[in-house]
Amino acid sequence: MISPDSTACAYRAQLLYFVADPATLEDPSQAVRYHSDGLLLVNAQGRIDACADYAELAGKLPASVPVTHLPGKLIMPGLIDTHLHFPQTDIIASPASGLLPWLETYTFPAEGRFGDSDHAREVAGVFLDELLRNGTTTALVYGSVHPQSVDAFFQESHSRNVRMIAGKVMMDRHCPDYLQDTAESGARESEDLIRRWHGKGRQLYALTPRFAPTSTPAQLAACGELARAYPDVFVQTHVAENKDEIQWVSELFPHNRSYLDVYDSVGLLRPRAIFGHSIWLDETDRARMRDTGSVAAHCPTSNLFLASGLFDFQAMRQSGVHHTLATDVGGGTSFSMLRTMNEAHKVARLGGCHLTATSMFYLATEGAARALDMQGQIGTLAPGAEADFIIVDPAATPLMARRSSQLDSLEEQLFVLAMLGDDRNISASYSAGRCVHRRAA
């Protein structure tokens, strides 16, 4: 018998998670763990006790444990978004001719308001609501340059007990005066935030130099020193997103081989270092990312919206670089990882690569967890993992209900979700075993 002191509740539904990258296996189905009639057991500590067929577990379950029956629903791990900006929530879908004009016209003025803690806290609440409404239970988040913006974000996240990773932007040049720190103050404020928040509850810190053009060599060097002093914190920044940006970097750092090399030269390539976009990289860059365990976060809706370029899935796979999916709100045009998969599939096809549905869902769950060095902790329904999961309704709209009634395989069902899905498919989101979003009937 399963101990009633261990299991607190149980959910009967279809269950899905991954144990390997489908793109690397001769038989991709071996990467998937799927139970057409499964039972998920969650304990009082907010972790998963068991995940198996209903017929296997039901007879072992104490009568005192409540079972929630979810016919027609699919339970999978909470989705993981590896690159987005919470101060840009209110400027999503703002028109501009490209990345650099968009930053000047919309982003910097919006971020200037985040010195106000009340404003930051209010926007953080809206931002987290949107993530959870879209089934995202972990995200790698940029604050503004103001340390109080990150305090406000972590306060909101901590109060909900959701697993979030965030950091204060470091930016000491080529930006408005009201958004500028210094090499010394940026490092000091970042270290203060690490000590205050990294590992507090479910909160984790990310060192966050915005991108090479807005940091002096002194600031990047100070960030590298912090990365060495705190080897378990994350690093997040942008690289090789836009050709105009790359030209600017080459002028600012003429002695570096490439944009990526600017970060490498100060020690910022390593495990738990996530580089947003990573479009215009060459073979040497990709080899360096692979060898250092660094991660490329692909942001398809943003790259298409700002006409930055097409991420090269084929080259990333062949080079063995960890890569993930991300929304990049507010340059990205949706909080939904399902809509992000939709655009990622099209970008891959334009590059001559067929991205299967199982590959896309792997990248947004188990694959992201592995890339973030958090395998076994998030992104899975395996026993012992944190009970971050979502309840998905494959028939949330009349069209999806009709299409779902004519499917022949799990791959088709997931593909329909990726191509037609959005927040309406997320019936509920759970964080550490507790419901943190439920869609109105």
C-alpha positions in Angstrom: 0.0 0.0 0.0 1.0 3.6 -0.6 1.3 5.4 2.7 -1.5 7.9 3.3 1.1 10.0 5.1 3.0 10.3 1.8 0.4 10.8 -0.9 -1.9 13.8 -0.4 -4.0 13.7 -3.7 -4.2 11.8 -7.0 -5.2 12.8 -10.5 -6.6 10.4 -13.1 -6.0 11.4 -16.7 -3.8 10.8 -19.7 -0.2 11.4 -18.5 2.8 12.5 -20.6 6.5 13.3 -19.9 9.9 12.7 -21.5 13.0 10.7 -20.5 15.2 11.5 -23.5 15.4 13.8 -26.5 13.3 12.3 -29.3 15.5 13.9 -32.0 18.5 11.8 -30.8 16.9 8.3 -30.8 16.4 5.9 -33.7 12.9 5.2 -32.2 11.6 8.5 -30.9 8.8 6.8 -29.0 11.4 5.5 -26.5 11.8 9.1 -25.3 8.2 9.3 -24.3 6.4 8.1 -21.2 2.7 8.1 -22.0 -0.2 6.6 -20.0 -3.6 6.7 -21.8 -5.3 6.1 -18.5 -2.9 7.1 -15.8 -2.7 8.1 -12.2 -0.5 10.9 -10.8 0.2 10.8 -7.1 1.3 14.0 -5.3 2.5 14.2 -1.7 2.0 16.9 0.9 5.5 18.2 0.3 4.6 19.2 -3.2 6.5 16.5 -5.0 5.4 13.6 -7.2 5.1 10.2 -5.5 4.2 8.1 -8.5 3.1 8.3 -12.2 1.9 5.1 -13.8 -1.1 3.4 -15.3 -4.3 3.7 -13.3 -4.7 0.0 -13.2 -1.3 -0.4 -11.7 -1.7 2.2 -8.9 -5.4 2.4 -8.1 -5.5 -0.8 -6.0 -2.6 0.4 -3.9 -4.1 3.8 -3.1 -5.5 4.3 0.4 -9.2 5.1 0.5 -8.5 8.3 2.3 -6.6 9.8 -0.7 -8.9 11.9 -2.9 -8.8 11.1 -6.6 -9.7 13.9 -9.2 -11.0 12.3 -12.3 -10.2 14.2 -15.5 -11.6 12.3 -18.5 -10.4 13.5 -21.8 -7.7 15.7 -20.2 -3.9 15.4 -20.5 -1.5 16.0 -17.6 2.1 17.0 -18.5 4.9 18.8 -16.8 4.6 22.6 -16.5 6.1 24.4 -19.4 9.5 26.2 -19.1 10.2 29.5 -20.8 13.9 30.3 -20.9 13.9 34.0 -22.0 11.5 36.9 -21.3 11.3 40.3 -19.8 8.7 41.1 -17.2 9.1 45.0 -17.4 8.0 44.7 -21.1 4.6 43.2 -20.3 2.8 46.5 -21.1 4.6 47.0 -24.5 4.0 43.7 -26.1 2.8 44.2 -29.7 4.4 47.6 -30.1 5.3 48.4 -33.7 8.9 49.2 -34.7 11.2 48.8 -37.7 13.7 46.6 -35.9 15.4 45.6 -32.7 17.4 48.8 -31.9 14.6 51.3 -32.7 12.2 49.1 -30.7 14.5 49.4 -27.7 14.8 53.1 -27.9 11.1 53.9 -28.6 9.3 51.4 -26.3 11.5 49.3 -24.1 13.7 51.9 -22.4 10.8 54.3 -21.5 8.7 51.4 -20.2 11.6 50.0 -18.1 12.2 53.5 -16.6 9.0 53.2 -14.6 10.4 50.2 -12.6 12.2 52.3 -10.1 8.7 52.5 -8.5 8.3 49.4 -6.3 4.5 49.6 -6.4 4.5 49.7 -10.2 7.0 46.8 -10.4 4.9 44.7 -7.9 1.7 45.3 -9.8 3.2 44.4 -13.2 4.9 41.4 -11.7 1.5 40.1 -10.6 0.0 40.5 -14.1 3.1 38.9 -15.6 3.0 35.8 -13.4 -0.8 35.5 -13.9 -0.2 35.4 -17.7 2.6 32.8 -17.4 0.4 30.5 -15.2 -2.6 31.1 -17.4 -0.5 29.8 -20.3 0.8 26.8 -18.5 4.3 28.1 -17.8 5.5 27.2 -14.3 9.2 28.1 -14.6 10.7 31.0 -16.5 14.1 32.8 -16.8 13.1 36.4 -16.4 14.8 39.8 -16.9 14.0 42.6 -14.5 14.9 46.2 -15.1 18.2 47.9 -14.1 16.5 48.8 -10.8 17.1 46.2 -8.0 13.7 47.0 -6.5 12.2 45.6 -9.7 13.7 42.2 -9.0 12.7 42.4 -5.3 9.2 43.1 -6.4 9.2 40.2 -8.8 10.6 37.7 -6.4 8.2 38.8 -3.7 5.3 38.0 -6.0 6.8 34.8 -7.1 7.8 33.7 -3.6 4.2 34.4 -2.3 2.9 32.0 -5.0 5.6 29.4 -4.4 6.4 29.1 -8.1 9.9 28.2 -9.4 11.3 31.3 -11.0 14.8 32.5 -12.1 15.3 36.2 -12.4 17.9 39.0 -12.3 18.6 42.7 -12.4 19.7 44.0 -15.7 23.3 45.4 -15.7 23.7 48.3 -18.1 26.3 51.1 -17.7 26.4 52.7 -21.1 24.5 53.4 -24.4 21.2 53.7 -22.6 19.2 56.6 -21.1 20.7 58.1 -17.9 17.6 57.0 -15.9 18.4 53.4 -16.7 22.2 53.4 -16.2 24.1 51.8 -13.4 27.9 51.5 -13.1 30.3 48.6 -13.2 30.6 48.9 -9.5 27.0 49.5 -8.6 25.7 46.9 -11.0 27.9 44.2 -9.4 27.2 45.3 -5.9 23.4 45.4 -6.4 23.5 42.0 -8.2 25.4 40.4 -5.4 23.0 41.8 -2.8 20.1 40.3 -4.7 21.9 36.9 -4.9 22.4 36.9 -1.2 18.8 37.9 -0.6 17.0 35.7 -3.1 19.1 32.9 -4.6 17.7 29.7 -3.0 15.1 31.4 -1.0 12.1 29.1 -1.3 11.9 28.3 -5.0 13.6 31.5 -6.2 16.9 31.4 -8.1 19.1 34.3 -9.4 20.5 35.0 -12.8 23.3 37.5 -13.5 21.8 39.6 -16.2 24.0 41.9 -18.4 21.5 43.1 -20.9 23.7 42.7 -23.9 27.3 43.5 -24.8 26.7 47.0 -26.3 25.1 48.3 -23.1 27.9 47.1 -20.8 31.5 48.4 -20.6 34.3 45.9 -20.6 34.7 46.7 -16.9 31.0 45.8 -16.2 31.3 42.5 -18.1 34.5 41.7 -16.3 32.7 42.3 -12.9 29.9 40.1 -14.0 32.4 37.4 -14.9 33.9 37.7 -11.4 30.5 37.3 -9.8 29.9 34.2 -12.0 33.1 32.6 -10.7 32.2 33.6 -7.1 28.7 32.1 -7.3 29.0 29.0 -9.6 25.4 27.8 -9.0 23.7 31.1 -10.1 22.5 31.4 -13.7 23.7 33.8 -16.4 21.4 35.3 -18.9 22.0 37.8 -21.8 21.4 38.3 -25.5 23.7 37.3 -28.4 23.7 37.5 -32.2 20.1 38.5 -32.5 20.2 41.1 -35.2 22.8 42.0 -37.9 22.8 45.7 -36.9 23.5 44.8 -33.3 26.3 42.5 -34.4 27.9 45.2 -36.4 27.7 47.5 -33.4 29.3 44.9 -31.2 32.2 44.5 -33.7 32.8 48.2 -33.5 32.7 48.3 -29.7 34.8 45.2 -29.2 37.2 45.1 -32.1 39.7 42.7 -30.5 37.1 39.9 -29.9 36.7 37.2 -32.6 32.9 37.3 -32.4 29.9 38.6 -30.4 29.9 35.4 -28.4 33.6 35.7 -27.7 33.0 39.0 -25.9 31.2 37.0 -23.2 33.6 34.1 -23.4 36.6 36.3 -22.8 35.2 37.3 -19.3 34.1 33.8 -18.3 30.4 34.0 -18.9 30.1 30.8 -21.0 29.4 27.9 -18.7 26.6 25.5 -17.6 23.5 27.5 -16.5 24.4 30.3 -19.0 21.5 31.0 -21.3 22.0 33.2 -24.4 18.8 34.6 -25.9 18.4 34.3 -29.7 21.8 32.9 -30.9 20.8 33.3 -34.5 23.9 34.6 -36.3 26.5 32.2 -34.8 29.2 30.4 -36.8 30.6 26.9 -36.3 33.3 28.1 -33.9 30.7 29.8 -31.7 28.5 26.8 -31.6 31.4 24.5 -30.8 32.3 26.8 -27.9 28.8 26.8 -26.6 28.7 23.0 -26.7 32.1 22.7 -25.0 31.1 25.0 -22.2 27.6 23.6 -21.6 26.1 27.0 -22.6 22.5 27.2 -23.8 20.8 28.9 -26.8 17.3 30.1 -26.2 15.3 30.2 -29.4 12.7 33.0 -29.5 10.7 32.5 -32.7 7.8 34.9 -32.3 10.3 37.7 -31.4 12.7 36.9 -34.2 9.9 37.0 -36.7 8.2 40.1 -35.3 11.5 42.1 -35.3 12.7 40.4 -38.5 15.9 39.4 -36.7 16.5 36.2 -38.6 15.9 32.4 -38.5 17.3 30.1 -35.8 19.3 27.2 -37.3 17.9 24.1 -35.6 19.9 21.8 -37.9 23.2 23.4 -37.0 22.4 23.5 -33.3 21.6 19.8 -33.4 24.7 18.8 -35.4 26.9 20.9 -33.1 25.4 19.4 -29.9 24.4 22.7 -28.4 21.7 22.7 -25.7 18.8 24.7 -27.1 15.4 25.6 -25.7 12.3 27.5 -26.6 11.3 31.0 -25.2 8.7 33.6 -25.7 10.9 36.7 -25.3 7.9 38.8 -24.2 7.6 41.7 -25.0 9.6 41.4 -28.3 7.8 38.1 -28.5 4.1 38.4 -29.3 2.6 35.8 -26.9 3.1 34.4 -23.4 1.9 31.0 -24.8 4.6 28.3 -25.2 2.1 26.5 -27.5 2.0 29.5 -29.9 5.8 29.6 -29.6 6.0 26.0 -30.7 3.8 26.9 -33.7 6.2 29.5 -34.9 9.3 27.4 -34.0 8.0 24.6 -36.3 7.7 27.1 -39.2 11.1 28.6 -38.6 12.6 25.1 -38.6 10.8 24.1 -41.8 12.2 27.3 -43.5 15.6 26.1 -42.5 15.1 22.6 -43.9 14.4 20.9 -40.5 11.2 19.1 -39.5 10.6 19.7 -35.9 8.2 17.0 -34.6 5.6 17.7 -31.9 7.3 15.4 -29.5 10.6 17.3 -30.0 8.8 20.6 -29.3 7.2 19.5 -26.1 10.5 17.9 -25.0 12.3 21.3 -25.6 9.7 23.0 -23.4 9.8 20.5 -20.5 12.5 17.9 -20.0 14.9 19.4 -22.5 14.7 22.8 -20.9 15.2 21.3 -17.4 18.4 19.5 -18.7 19.6 22.7 -20.4 19.1 24.6 -17.1 20.9 21.9 -15.1 17.7 21.1 -13.3 17.0 17.6 -14.6 14.8 15.5 -12.2 13.7 18.7 -10.4 11.3 20.3 -13.0 10.0 19.5 -16.4 9.0 15.9 -15.6 6.4 13.8 -13.9 8.9 11.3 -12.6 8.7 10.4 -8.9 10.6 12.8 -6.7 10.3 15.8 -9.0 8.6 19.0 -7.9 4.9 18.7 -8.7 4.7 21.4 -11.3 2.2 20.2 -13.8 -0.6 21.4 -16.1 -3.9 20.0 -17.1 -4.4 20.3 -20.8 -7.7 20.2 -22.6 -7.0 19.0 -26.2 -10.6 19.8 -27.2 -10.8 23.3 -25.8 -12.3 24.8 -28.9 -14.9 23.4 -31.4 -12.3 23.1 -34.1 -9.8 21.4 -31.8 -12.5 19.0 -30.6 -13.4 18.1 -34.1 -9.8 17.7 -35.1 -8.9 15.7 -32.0 -11.7 13.2 -32.7 -9.9 12.1 -35.9 -6.4 11.5 -34.6 -4.3 8.3 -35.1 -1.4 8.9 -32.8 0.1 10.8 -29.8 2.3 12.7 -32.2 -0.8 13.9 -34.1 -2.5 15.0 -30.9 0.6 16.9 -29.7 1.0 18.5 -33.2 -2.6 19.7 -33.1 -1.9 21.3 -29.7 1.2 23.0 -31.0 -0.4 24.3 -34.2 -3.8 25.3 -32.9 -3.3 25.6 -29.1 -3.1 28.6 -26.8 -4.1 29.6 -23.3 -7.6 28.2 -23.8 -6.1 24.7 -23.7 -4.7 25.1 -20.2 -7.4 24.0 -17.8 -5.2 24.4 -14.7 -1.6 25.0 -13.7 -0.1 23.5 -10.5 3.0 24.6 -8.7 4.5 22.4 -6.0 1.3 20.5 -6.0 -1.0 23.5 -5.4 -3.4 24.9 -8.1 -2.1 28.4 -9.0 -4.4 28.9 -12.1 -7.7 27.4 -13.0 -9.5 28.4 -16.2 -13.1 29.5 -15.8 -15.6 27.0 -17.2 
